[in-house]
């Protein structure tokens, strides 16, 4: 699976770190959402999680936020 962490805060780092500790997952980190879309679209990755910029700030502000999950269309 792919991971795009656009957040520069603690919560984004914690999610990325937690995913890395799950031995059943082979996590590839991408710098941008566009970089992650190719492998998912080609079936080389079953999914990619995108943590948006400002994710930690939204949580700190008790505001609604979300992550995006791209999945292989096949």
PyMOL Python script that loads the backbone (N, CA, C, O; Angstrom):
from pymol import cmd

cmd.read_pdbstr("""\
ATOM      1  N   UNK A   1       0.829  -1.171   0.000  1.00  0.00           N
ATOM      2  CA  UNK A   1       0.000   0.000   0.000  1.00  0.00           C
ATOM      3  C   UNK A   1       0.873   1.233   0.000  1.00  0.00           C
ATOM      4  O   UNK A   1       2.041   1.196   0.385  1.00  0.00           O
ATOM      5  N   UNK A   2       0.283   2.316  -0.437  1.00  0.00           N
ATOM      6  CA  UNK A   2       0.999   3.578  -0.475  1.00  0.00           C
ATOM      7  C   UNK A   2       0.575   4.491   0.651  1.00  0.00           C
ATOM      8  O   UNK A   2      -0.513   4.348   1.210  1.00  0.00           O
ATOM      9  N   UNK A   3       1.431   5.418   0.975  1.00  0.00           N
ATOM     10  CA  UNK A   3       1.140   6.416   1.992  1.00  0.00           C
ATOM     11  C   UNK A   3       1.670   7.759   1.523  1.00  0.00           C
ATOM     12  O   UNK A   3       2.825   7.886   1.116  1.00  0.00           O
ATOM     13  N   UNK A   4       0.801   8.758   1.588  1.00  0.00           N
ATOM     14  CA  UNK A   4       1.188  10.135   1.302  1.00  0.00           C
ATOM     15  C   UNK A   4       0.859  10.935   2.551  1.00  0.00           C
ATOM     16  O   UNK A   4      -0.311  11.077   2.908  1.00  0.00           O
ATOM     17  N   UNK A   5       1.869  11.453   3.208  1.00  0.00           N
ATOM     18  CA  UNK A   5       1.658  12.257   4.416  1.00  0.00           C
ATOM     19  C   UNK A   5       1.978  13.705   4.092  1.00  0.00           C
ATOM     20  O   UNK A   5       3.144  14.101   4.069  1.00  0.00           O
ATOM     21  N   UNK A   6       0.948  14.488   3.842  1.00  0.00           N
ATOM     22  CA  UNK A   6       1.115  15.904   3.522  1.00  0.00           C
ATOM     23  C   UNK A   6       1.067  16.786   4.771  1.00  0.00           C
ATOM     24  O   UNK A   6       1.239  18.002   4.696  1.00  0.00           O
ATOM     25  N   UNK A   7       0.830  16.152   5.913  1.00  0.00           N
ATOM     26  CA  UNK A   7       0.731  16.866   7.182  1.00  0.00           C
ATOM     27  C   UNK A   7       2.110  16.991   7.806  1.00  0.00           C
ATOM     28  O   UNK A   7       2.908  16.055   7.759  1.00  0.00           O
ATOM     29  N   UNK A   8       2.388  18.149   8.388  1.00  0.00           N
ATOM     30  CA  UNK A   8       3.690  18.318   9.038  1.00  0.00           C
ATOM     31  C   UNK A   8       3.592  18.239  10.553  1.00  0.00           C
ATOM     32  O   UNK A   8       4.531  18.592  11.266  1.00  0.00           O
ATOM     33  N   UNK A   9       2.445  17.772  11.040  1.00  0.00           N
ATOM     34  CA  UNK A   9       2.226  17.725  12.477  1.00  0.00           C
ATOM     35  C   UNK A   9       2.365  16.345  13.075  1.00  0.00           C
ATOM     36  O   UNK A   9       2.666  15.367  12.390  1.00  0.00           O
ATOM     37  N   UNK A  10       2.135  16.295  14.378  1.00  0.00           N
ATOM     38  CA  UNK A  10       2.328  15.089  15.161  1.00  0.00           C
ATOM     39  C   UNK A  10       1.355  13.971  14.785  1.00  0.00           C
ATOM     40  O   UNK A  10       1.751  12.807  14.735  1.00  0.00           O
ATOM     41  N   UNK A  11       0.096  14.303  14.520  1.00  0.00           N
ATOM     42  CA  UNK A  11      -0.876  13.252  14.234  1.00  0.00           C
ATOM     43  C   UNK A  11      -0.583  12.543  12.912  1.00  0.00           C
ATOM     44  O   UNK A  11      -0.732  11.325  12.817  1.00  0.00           O
ATOM     45  N   UNK A  12      -0.174  13.286  11.909  1.00  0.00           N
ATOM     46  CA  UNK A  12       0.215  12.672  10.639  1.00  0.00           C
ATOM     47  C   UNK A  12       1.417  11.763  10.812  1.00  0.00           C
ATOM     48  O   UNK A  12       1.468  10.674  10.241  1.00  0.00           O
ATOM     49  N   UNK A  13       2.390  12.214  11.604  1.00  0.00           N
ATOM     50  CA  UNK A  13       3.577  11.403  11.879  1.00  0.00           C
ATOM     51  C   UNK A  13       3.214  10.142  12.645  1.00  0.00           C
ATOM     52  O   UNK A  13       3.766   9.072  12.386  1.00  0.00           O
ATOM     53  N   UNK A  14       2.284  10.263  13.590  1.00  0.00           N
ATOM     54  CA  UNK A  14       1.873   9.097  14.370  1.00  0.00           C
ATOM     55  C   UNK A  14       1.184   8.045  13.509  1.00  0.00           C
ATOM     56  O   UNK A  14       1.432   6.850  13.671  1.00  0.00           O
ATOM     57  N   UNK A  15       0.334   8.475  12.608  1.00  0.00           N
ATOM     58  CA  UNK A  15      -0.335   7.526  11.716  1.00  0.00           C
ATOM     59  C   UNK A  15       0.692   6.841  10.829  1.00  0.00           C
ATOM     60  O   UNK A  15       0.668   5.619  10.683  1.00  0.00           O
ATOM     61  N   UNK A  16       1.595   7.618  10.233  1.00  0.00           N
ATOM     62  CA  UNK A  16       2.625   7.045   9.367  1.00  0.00           C
ATOM     63  C   UNK A  16       3.487   6.055  10.148  1.00  0.00           C
ATOM     64  O   UNK A  16       3.808   4.980   9.642  1.00  0.00           O
ATOM     65  N   UNK A  17       3.859   6.407  11.361  1.00  0.00           N
ATOM     66  CA  UNK A  17       4.667   5.517  12.184  1.00  0.00           C
ATOM     67  C   UNK A  17       3.935   4.239  12.553  1.00  0.00           C
ATOM     68  O   UNK A  17       4.519   3.156  12.551  1.00  0.00           O
ATOM     69  N   UNK A  18       2.657   4.369  12.869  1.00  0.00           N
ATOM     70  CA  UNK A  18       1.864   3.191  13.222  1.00  0.00           C
ATOM     71  C   UNK A  18       1.727   2.244  12.037  1.00  0.00           C
ATOM     72  O   UNK A  18       1.815   1.027  12.202  1.00  0.00           O
ATOM     73  N   UNK A  19       1.514   2.787  10.851  1.00  0.00           N
ATOM     74  CA  UNK A  19       1.403   1.940   9.660  1.00  0.00           C
ATOM     75  C   UNK A  19       2.713   1.200   9.392  1.00  0.00           C
ATOM     76  O   UNK A  19       2.699   0.045   8.968  1.00  0.00           O
ATOM     77  N   UNK A  20       3.829   1.856   9.634  1.00  0.00           N
ATOM     78  CA  UNK A  20       5.132   1.225   9.420  1.00  0.00           C
ATOM     79  C   UNK A  20       5.389   0.056  10.369  1.00  0.00           C
ATOM     80  O   UNK A  20       6.180  -0.833  10.055  1.00  0.00           O
ATOM     81  N   UNK A  21       4.731   0.050  11.519  1.00  0.00           N
ATOM     82  CA  UNK A  21       4.959  -1.029  12.486  1.00  0.00           C
ATOM     83  C   UNK A  21       4.111  -2.266  12.206  1.00  0.00           C
ATOM     84  O   UNK A  21       4.319  -3.304  12.835  1.00  0.00           O
ATOM     85  N   UNK A  22       3.173  -2.178  11.287  1.00  0.00           N
ATOM     86  CA  UNK A  22       2.304  -3.321  10.983  1.00  0.00           C
ATOM     87  C   UNK A  22       3.024  -4.202   9.969  1.00  0.00           C
ATOM     88  O   UNK A  22       3.141  -3.844   8.797  1.00  0.00           O
ATOM     89  N   UNK A  23       3.500  -5.349  10.423  1.00  0.00           N
ATOM     90  CA  UNK A  23       4.329  -6.208   9.577  1.00  0.00           C
ATOM     91  C   UNK A  23       3.572  -6.780   8.384  1.00  0.00           C
ATOM     92  O   UNK A  23       4.195  -7.146   7.388  1.00  0.00           O
ATOM     93  N   UNK A  24       2.264  -6.866   8.457  1.00  0.00           N
ATOM     94  CA  UNK A  24       1.469  -7.405   7.352  1.00  0.00           C
ATOM     95  C   UNK A  24       1.342  -6.424   6.190  1.00  0.00           C
ATOM     96  O   UNK A  24       0.894  -6.796   5.105  1.00  0.00           O
ATOM     97  N   UNK A  25       1.736  -5.170   6.417  1.00  0.00           N
ATOM     98  CA  UNK A  25       1.647  -4.155   5.373  1.00  0.00           C
ATOM     99  C   UNK A  25       3.024  -3.866   4.789  1.00  0.00           C
ATOM    100  O   UNK A  25       4.010  -3.737   5.515  1.00  0.00           O
ATOM    101  N   UNK A  26       3.072  -3.768   3.484  1.00  0.00           N
ATOM    102  CA  UNK A  26       4.275  -3.315   2.789  1.00  0.00           C
ATOM    103  C   UNK A  26       3.993  -1.877   2.361  1.00  0.00           C
ATOM    104  O   UNK A  26       3.389  -1.645   1.313  1.00  0.00           O
ATOM    105  N   UNK A  27       4.425  -0.921   3.164  1.00  0.00           N
ATOM    106  CA  UNK A  27       4.079   0.489   2.959  1.00  0.00           C
ATOM    107  C   UNK A  27       5.166   1.188   2.153  1.00  0.00           C
ATOM    108  O   UNK A  27       6.344   1.152   2.509  1.00  0.00           O
ATOM    109  N   UNK A  28       4.754   1.820   1.068  1.00  0.00           N
ATOM    110  CA  UNK A  28       5.638   2.663   0.269  1.00  0.00           C
ATOM    111  C   UNK A  28       5.186   4.101   0.446  1.00  0.00           C
ATOM    112  O   UNK A  28       4.013   4.416   0.246  1.00  0.00           O
ATOM    113  N   UNK A  29       6.108   4.970   0.819  1.00  0.00           N
ATOM    114  CA  UNK A  29       5.773   6.374   1.041  1.00  0.00           C
ATOM    115  C   UNK A  29       6.011   7.168  -0.234  1.00  0.00           C
ATOM    116  O   UNK A  29       7.045   7.030  -0.889  1.00  0.00           O
ATOM    117  N   UNK A  30       5.039   7.999  -0.571  1.00  0.00           N
ATOM    118  CA  UNK A  30       5.121   8.868  -1.749  1.00  0.00           C
ATOM    119  C   UNK A  30       5.049  10.314  -1.290  1.00  0.00           C
ATOM    120  O   UNK A  30       4.413  10.619  -0.281  1.00  0.00           O
ATOM    121  N   UNK A  31       5.698  11.205  -2.027  1.00  0.00           N
ATOM    122  CA  UNK A  31       5.733  12.618  -1.662  1.00  0.00           C
ATOM    123  C   UNK A  31       4.436  13.336  -2.017  1.00  0.00           C
ATOM    124  O   UNK A  31       4.046  14.289  -1.342  1.00  0.00           O
ATOM    125  N   UNK A  32       3.766  12.878  -3.079  1.00  0.00           N
ATOM    126  CA  UNK A  32       2.551  13.551  -3.522  1.00  0.00           C
ATOM    127  C   UNK A  32       1.452  12.539  -3.831  1.00  0.00           C
ATOM    128  O   UNK A  32       1.706  11.350  -4.030  1.00  0.00           O
ATOM    129  N   UNK A  33       0.241  13.044  -3.864  1.00  0.00           N
ATOM    130  CA  UNK A  33      -0.905  12.217  -4.211  1.00  0.00           C
ATOM    131  C   UNK A  33      -0.774  11.695  -5.646  1.00  0.00           C
ATOM    132  O   UNK A  33      -1.122  10.547  -5.921  1.00  0.00           O
ATOM    133  N   UNK A  34      -0.277  12.525  -6.551  1.00  0.00           N
ATOM    134  CA  UNK A  34      -0.113  12.124  -7.947  1.00  0.00           C
ATOM    135  C   UNK A  34       0.866  10.957  -8.077  1.00  0.00           C
ATOM    136  O   UNK A  34       0.652  10.062  -8.895  1.00  0.00           O
ATOM    137  N   UNK A  35       1.946  10.956  -7.273  1.00  0.00           N
ATOM    138  CA  UNK A  35       2.909   9.851  -7.304  1.00  0.00           C
ATOM    139  C   UNK A  35       2.268   8.545  -6.865  1.00  0.00           C
ATOM    140  O   UNK A  35       2.607   7.484  -7.390  1.00  0.00           O
ATOM    141  N   UNK A  36       1.352   8.605  -5.914  1.00  0.00           N
ATOM    142  CA  UNK A  36       0.703   7.393  -5.398  1.00  0.00           C
ATOM    143  C   UNK A  36      -0.377   6.873  -6.341  1.00  0.00           C
ATOM    144  O   UNK A  36      -0.660   5.675  -6.346  1.00  0.00           O
ATOM    145  N   UNK A  37      -0.979   7.743  -7.131  1.00  0.00           N
ATOM    146  CA  UNK A  37      -2.080   7.333  -8.010  1.00  0.00           C
ATOM    147  C   UNK A  37      -1.647   6.317  -9.055  1.00  0.00           C
ATOM    148  O   UNK A  37      -2.396   5.386  -9.353  1.00  0.00           O
ATOM    149  N   UNK A  38      -0.459   6.476  -9.614  1.00  0.00           N
ATOM    150  CA  UNK A  38       0.024   5.571 -10.663  1.00  0.00           C
ATOM    151  C   UNK A  38       0.090   4.126 -10.216  1.00  0.00           C
ATOM    152  O   UNK A  38      -0.519   3.271 -10.860  1.00  0.00           O
ATOM    153  N   UNK A  39       0.806   3.809  -9.137  1.00  0.00           N
ATOM    154  CA  UNK A  39       0.883   2.420  -8.683  1.00  0.00           C
ATOM    155  C   UNK A  39      -0.487   1.835  -8.328  1.00  0.00           C
ATOM    156  O   UNK A  39      -0.741   0.657  -8.581  1.00  0.00           O
ATOM    157  N   UNK A  40      -1.360   2.640  -7.751  1.00  0.00           N
ATOM    158  CA  UNK A  40      -2.699   2.147  -7.420  1.00  0.00           C
ATOM    159  C   UNK A  40      -3.471   1.848  -8.699  1.00  0.00           C
ATOM    160  O   UNK A  40      -4.099   0.795  -8.809  1.00  0.00           O
ATOM    161  N   UNK A  41      -3.432   2.756  -9.664  1.00  0.00           N
ATOM    162  CA  UNK A  41      -4.164   2.574 -10.919  1.00  0.00           C
ATOM    163  C   UNK A  41      -3.647   1.370 -11.711  1.00  0.00           C
ATOM    164  O   UNK A  41      -4.416   0.697 -12.397  1.00  0.00           O
ATOM    165  N   UNK A  42      -2.346   1.102 -11.614  1.00  0.00           N
ATOM    166  CA  UNK A  42      -1.759  -0.038 -12.334  1.00  0.00           C
ATOM    167  C   UNK A  42      -1.889  -1.350 -11.575  1.00  0.00           C
ATOM    168  O   UNK A  42      -1.472  -2.393 -12.078  1.00  0.00           O
ATOM    169  N   UNK A  43      -2.453  -1.320 -10.387  1.00  0.00           N
ATOM    170  CA  UNK A  43      -2.604  -2.532  -9.594  1.00  0.00           C
ATOM    171  C   UNK A  43      -1.346  -2.949  -8.871  1.00  0.00           C
ATOM    172  O   UNK A  43      -1.288  -4.052  -8.327  1.00  0.00           O
ATOM    173  N   UNK A  44      -0.334  -2.097  -8.849  1.00  0.00           N
ATOM    174  CA  UNK A  44       0.909  -2.401  -8.146  1.00  0.00           C
ATOM    175  C   UNK A  44       0.764  -2.172  -6.643  1.00  0.00           C
ATOM    176  O   UNK A  44       1.536  -2.710  -5.850  1.00  0.00           O
ATOM    177  N   UNK A  45      -0.219  -1.381  -6.260  1.00  0.00           N
ATOM    178  CA  UNK A  45      -0.568  -1.151  -4.856  1.00  0.00           C
ATOM    179  C   UNK A  45      -2.075  -1.275  -4.755  1.00  0.00           C
ATOM    180  O   UNK A  45      -2.806  -0.750  -5.595  1.00  0.00           O
ATOM    181  N   UNK A  46      -2.534  -1.961  -3.739  1.00  0.00           N
ATOM    182  CA  UNK A  46      -3.978  -2.144  -3.609  1.00  0.00           C
ATOM    183  C   UNK A  46      -4.678  -0.883  -3.128  1.00  0.00           C
ATOM    184  O   UNK A  46      -5.865  -0.692  -3.394  1.00  0.00           O
ATOM    185  N   UNK A  47      -3.955  -0.021  -2.422  1.00  0.00           N
ATOM    186  CA  UNK A  47      -4.544   1.209  -1.905  1.00  0.00           C
ATOM    187  C   UNK A  47      -3.448   2.191  -1.536  1.00  0.00           C
ATOM    188  O   UNK A  47      -2.275   1.834  -1.434  1.00  0.00           O
ATOM    189  N   UNK A  48      -3.855   3.432  -1.339  1.00  0.00           N
ATOM    190  CA  UNK A  48      -2.951   4.459  -0.819  1.00  0.00           C
ATOM    191  C   UNK A  48      -3.744   5.343   0.135  1.00  0.00           C
ATOM    192  O   UNK A  48      -4.870   5.748  -0.156  1.00  0.00           O
ATOM    193  N   UNK A  49      -3.149   5.628   1.252  1.00  0.00           N
ATOM    194  CA  UNK A  49      -3.753   6.524   2.239  1.00  0.00           C
ATOM    195  C   UNK A  49      -3.105   7.892   2.077  1.00  0.00           C
ATOM    196  O   UNK A  49      -1.882   8.012   2.011  1.00  0.00           O
ATOM    197  N   UNK A  50      -3.946   8.924   2.014  1.00  0.00           N
ATOM    198  CA  UNK A  50      -3.450  10.295   1.891  1.00  0.00           C
ATOM    199  C   UNK A  50      -3.855  11.057   3.153  1.00  0.00           C
ATOM    200  O   UNK A  50      -5.039  11.249   3.430  1.00  0.00           O
ATOM    201  N   UNK A  51      -2.858  11.478   3.896  1.00  0.00           N
ATOM    202  CA  UNK A  51      -3.080  12.314   5.077  1.00  0.00           C
ATOM    203  C   UNK A  51      -2.924  13.756   4.604  1.00  0.00           C
ATOM    204  O   UNK A  51      -1.840  14.146   4.170  1.00  0.00           O
ATOM    205  N   UNK A  52      -3.989  14.554   4.680  1.00  0.00           N
ATOM    206  CA  UNK A  52      -3.937  15.892   4.087  1.00  0.00           C
ATOM    207  C   UNK A  52      -3.100  16.882   4.891  1.00  0.00           C
ATOM    208  O   UNK A  52      -2.876  16.706   6.088  1.00  0.00           O
ATOM    209  N   UNK A  53      -2.650  17.919   4.208  1.00  0.00           N
ATOM    210  CA  UNK A  53      -1.971  19.028   4.886  1.00  0.00           C
ATOM    211  C   UNK A  53      -2.941  19.625   5.902  1.00  0.00           C
ATOM    212  O   UNK A  53      -4.138  19.737   5.636  1.00  0.00           O
ATOM    213  N   UNK A  54      -2.427  19.999   7.043  1.00  0.00           N
ATOM    214  CA  UNK A  54      -3.260  20.601   8.075  1.00  0.00           C
ATOM    215  C   UNK A  54      -4.044  19.610   8.917  1.00  0.00           C
ATOM    216  O   UNK A  54      -4.858  20.016   9.747  1.00  0.00           O
ATOM    217  N   UNK A  55      -3.813  18.316   8.718  1.00  0.00           N
ATOM    218  CA  UNK A  55      -4.539  17.273   9.447  1.00  0.00           C
ATOM    219  C   UNK A  55      -4.372  17.446  10.960  1.00  0.00           C
ATOM    220  O   UNK A  55      -5.358  17.439  11.697  1.00  0.00           O
ATOM    221  N   UNK A  56      -3.146  17.598  11.416  1.00  0.00           N
ATOM    222  CA  UNK A  56      -2.887  17.760  12.852  1.00  0.00           C
ATOM    223  C   UNK A  56      -3.496  19.046  13.386  1.00  0.00           C
ATOM    224  O   UNK A  56      -4.048  19.066  14.486  1.00  0.00           O
ATOM    225  N   UNK A  57      -3.400  20.107  12.620  1.00  0.00           N
ATOM    226  CA  UNK A  57      -3.968  21.395  13.049  1.00  0.00           C
ATOM    227  C   UNK A  57      -5.479  21.293  13.186  1.00  0.00           C
ATOM    228  O   UNK A  57      -6.056  21.863  14.111  1.00  0.00           O
ATOM    229  N   UNK A  58      -6.118  20.581  12.285  1.00  0.00           N
ATOM    230  CA  UNK A  58      -7.567  20.395  12.369  1.00  0.00           C
ATOM    231  C   UNK A  58      -7.934  19.616  13.630  1.00  0.00           C
ATOM    232  O   UNK A  58      -8.895  19.962  14.318  1.00  0.00           O
ATOM    233  N   UNK A  59      -7.176  18.573  13.930  1.00  0.00           N
ATOM    234  CA  UNK A  59      -7.439  17.799  15.143  1.00  0.00           C
ATOM    235  C   UNK A  59      -7.207  18.661  16.386  1.00  0.00           C
ATOM    236  O   UNK A  59      -8.009  18.641  17.320  1.00  0.00           O
ATOM    237  N   UNK A  60      -6.120  19.409  16.391  1.00  0.00           N
ATOM    238  CA  UNK A  60      -5.831  20.289  17.529  1.00  0.00           C
ATOM    239  C   UNK A  60      -6.925  21.328  17.739  1.00  0.00           C
ATOM    240  O   UNK A  60      -7.166  21.759  18.867  1.00  0.00           O
ATOM    241  N   UNK A  61      -7.588  21.732  16.653  1.00  0.00           N
ATOM    242  CA  UNK A  61      -8.663  22.730  16.724  1.00  0.00           C
ATOM    243  C   UNK A  61     -10.027  22.075  16.969  1.00  0.00           C
ATOM    244  O   UNK A  61     -11.055  22.752  16.956  1.00  0.00           O
ATOM    245  N   UNK A  62     -10.032  20.758  17.193  1.00  0.00           N
ATOM    246  CA  UNK A  62     -11.278  20.003  17.387  1.00  0.00           C
ATOM    247  C   UNK A  62     -12.226  20.175  16.204  1.00  0.00           C
ATOM    248  O   UNK A  62     -13.446  20.203  16.369  1.00  0.00           O
ATOM    249  N   UNK A  63     -11.651  20.289  15.017  1.00  0.00           N
ATOM    250  CA  UNK A  63     -12.440  20.436  13.790  1.00  0.00           C
ATOM    251  C   UNK A  63     -12.490  19.107  13.043  1.00  0.00           C
ATOM    252  O   UNK A  63     -11.621  18.251  13.206  1.00  0.00           O
ATOM    253  N   UNK A  64     -13.502  18.958  12.240  1.00  0.00           N
ATOM    254  CA  UNK A  64     -13.646  17.751  11.439  1.00  0.00           C
ATOM    255  C   UNK A  64     -12.535  17.687  10.400  1.00  0.00           C
ATOM    256  O   UNK A  64     -12.211  18.683   9.753  1.00  0.00           O
ATOM    257  N   UNK A  65     -11.966  16.519  10.253  1.00  0.00           N
ATOM    258  CA  UNK A  65     -10.957  16.290   9.223  1.00  0.00           C
ATOM    259  C   UNK A  65     -11.065  14.852   8.755  1.00  0.00           C
ATOM    260  O   UNK A  65     -11.750  14.041   9.377  1.00  0.00           O
ATOM    261  N   UNK A  66     -10.409  14.545   7.691  1.00  0.00           N
ATOM    262  CA  UNK A  66     -10.491  13.178   7.172  1.00  0.00           C
ATOM    263  C   UNK A  66      -9.239  12.840   6.379  1.00  0.00           C
ATOM    264  O   UNK A  66      -8.519  13.720   5.908  1.00  0.00           O
ATOM    265  N   UNK A  67      -9.000  11.546   6.244  1.00  0.00           N
ATOM    266  CA  UNK A  67      -7.953  11.065   5.355  1.00  0.00           C
ATOM    267  C   UNK A  67      -8.635  10.507   4.118  1.00  0.00           C
ATOM    268  O   UNK A  67      -9.808  10.138   4.163  1.00  0.00           O
ATOM    269  N   UNK A  68      -7.912  10.446   3.032  1.00  0.00           N
ATOM    270  CA  UNK A  68      -8.438   9.897   1.778  1.00  0.00           C
ATOM    271  C   UNK A  68      -7.799   8.539   1.560  1.00  0.00           C
ATOM    272  O   UNK A  68      -6.614   8.355   1.835  1.00  0.00           O
ATOM    273  N   UNK A  69      -8.573   7.596   1.070  1.00  0.00           N
ATOM    274  CA  UNK A  69      -8.051   6.288   0.715  1.00  0.00           C
ATOM    275  C   UNK A  69      -8.344   6.055  -0.755  1.00  0.00           C
ATOM    276  O   UNK A  69      -9.503   6.010  -1.169  1.00  0.00           O
ATOM    277  N   UNK A  70      -7.275   5.905  -1.548  1.00  0.00           N
ATOM    278  CA  UNK A  70      -7.415   5.553  -2.958  1.00  0.00           C
ATOM    279  C   UNK A  70      -7.324   4.036  -3.049  1.00  0.00           C
ATOM    280  O   UNK A  70      -6.459   3.425  -2.421  1.00  0.00           O
ATOM    281  N   UNK A  71      -8.206   3.430  -3.822  1.00  0.00           N
ATOM    282  CA  UNK A  71      -8.169   1.973  -3.974  1.00  0.00           C
ATOM    283  C   UNK A  71      -8.019   1.588  -5.433  1.00  0.00           C
ATOM    284  O   UNK A  71      -8.384   2.341  -6.336  1.00  0.00           O
ATOM    285  N   UNK A  72      -7.479   0.413  -5.640  1.00  0.00           N
ATOM    286  CA  UNK A  72      -7.308  -0.146  -6.981  1.00  0.00           C
ATOM    287  C   UNK A  72      -8.700  -0.352  -7.589  1.00  0.00           C
ATOM    288  O   UNK A  72      -9.520  -1.073  -7.022  1.00  0.00           O
ATOM    289  N   UNK A  73      -8.969   0.272  -8.735  1.00  0.00           N
ATOM    290  CA  UNK A  73     -10.296   0.137  -9.345  1.00  0.00           C
ATOM    291  C   UNK A  73     -10.595  -1.281  -9.827  1.00  0.00           C
ATOM    292  O   UNK A  73     -11.755  -1.619 -10.064  1.00  0.00           O
ATOM    293  N   UNK A  74      -9.569  -2.110  -9.974  1.00  0.00           N
ATOM    294  CA  UNK A  74      -9.766  -3.486 -10.450  1.00  0.00           C
ATOM    295  C   UNK A  74     -10.161  -4.346  -9.315  1.00  0.00           C
ATOM    296  O   UNK A  74     -10.377  -5.544  -9.494  1.00  0.00           O
TER     297      UNK A  74
END
""", "prot")
cmd.dss("prot")
cmd.show_as("cartoon", "prot")
cmd.util.cbc("prot")
cmd.orient("prot")
